[in-house]
Amino acid sequence: MEIRLELFVLFAACGLVTLIPRILPFLLMHRLTLPRVLTDWLSFIPICLLSALFFQNLLIARSGEFPTLSIIHLAAAIPTVLVAVTSKSLSFTVITGVVSMALLRFFQ
């Protein structure tokens, strides 16, 4: 396989475009201290993102209809939420969700 300079430059540019928005905010904010109000507000972002992902998979949207509940996703979500609340461990929660979804799809 031939390595052409144009492809190498293209891949390097793509890597830079990918890295800059991920690294630049950390470099710029490294020495700054944010006000307490802003820090408190930003602390809600992870739970909002996770909730959006959770409900996006739990609800099935069809054009012209109300969203319906996905029973298989709800059945997998119940033990996952219980493990999340009781253990407070992200690893156990993810493992529980993956295993419960795999079992439900296997026996469906």
TARA-V465195 format. One record per helix or strand. SS is the DSSP state (hx for helix, st for strand). FROM is the first residue (numbers start at 1). TO is the last residue. If there is no record, write none. Layout:
ss={SS,SS}
from={FROM,FROM}
to={TO,TO}
This chain:
ss={hx,hx,hx,st,st,hx,hx}
from={5,36,45,59,68,71,90}
to={29,42,58,60,69,87,106}
